């Protein structure tokens, strides 16, 4: 018997760095509760007949703040995992200039 798995990826809300187009990938990252509530309201509900046995977040503060209100609703806990996170910007960290963004995106999509 083949079993299927459904994986739902939920992006964190916007941060001040996102709004300024800064490459902000370092831990722990910005955390601002003002954007969490808006993101939370737009998260899809669990489809009928489906379970949500696991909820993972990365070590970045913004991902944990986004996941936190979802866990109690589903009767589960947020599991923090170091290995799941966005691509590091490295030497381009906190830059917002066109060259840095182009180099980051070229690397990400190569």
N, C-alpha and C positions, 0 to 999 in steps of 0.2 A: 504494500500500500504506500502510495506517495503522499507525503504530507507537505502542505504548503505553509509558508510563513509570510506574514505581511509585516513589512518594516515601514514605519512612518517616521520621517525625519522632520523635525520642527526647528525652524531657524529662530534664533533669539531675536529679540526686538532691537530696534536701532539704538545705537549708543552715540554719545557726542562725537566719538572718532568716526563713526560711519557717516554722520552728517557732514563732517569736515573732510571726508574722503581720505582719512589717514589710514595707513596700513598698520593696524593695531592688533597684533596677534599674540603678544607676549602674555604670560601668566602673571598675575591673576586676571588682568584685563579690567576694563572699566565696568563698574556696576552702578546702576542707577534705577531704583525702584519705579521712577516715573514712567519708564517705557515698558516695564514688565506687565503692568495691568492691561495695556492695550494689546500686547501680543497674546496674552492669556485669553482674552475674549475672542480672538480669531482662531484659536486652536480647534481643530475639528473634534467633534464628539466621537466616542467609540461607536462604531457601527453595531447594530443589533446582532447578537449571536457571536460577537468577537470578544476575545479577552485581551487584556493588556497586561501580561504577566511581568513585563520588565520595562523599566524606564531608566535610561542611561543619560548621563551628562558628562561633559568633559571637565577638566580642572579649571576651566575659565569661569569666572564669577558670573558672567552674563548667562551662560548656559544653565547654571545651577539655579539662578533666580527665575529663569523661564520655566524650568522643570518643576520647581518646588510646589506651586499651586496645583499641578496636575496629579501629583502622587496621592494626596489624601482622597481626592475624588474617586480614584480608581482602587483605593485600598492597597497601595503598594508603596515602596520607598524608592527614592532616587539613588541609583548606584553611580558613583563617581568613578570614571575610568580615565586613566592617563593617556591611553593609546588612541582615544578618539578625539580628534581636534582638527582645526583648520590647518592649512599649510602655513608654516612659519614664514614670516617676512624676512627674517634674518637681518642682514645689514640694511635692509630697506625699512625696517621697523620705524613707525611714526612719521614716515615721509608721506607727503600727499602730492608731490610734483608729478607731472605727466610721465617723465622718464621712469620714475620708480614704479608707478602703477603699471605701466606698460611692461616693464621687466618682470614684475610679480605675476601678471596675468599670462605672459608668455610662458613662464615657468610652470604655472598652475595648469595650463592647458596643453602642455607639450607631452 
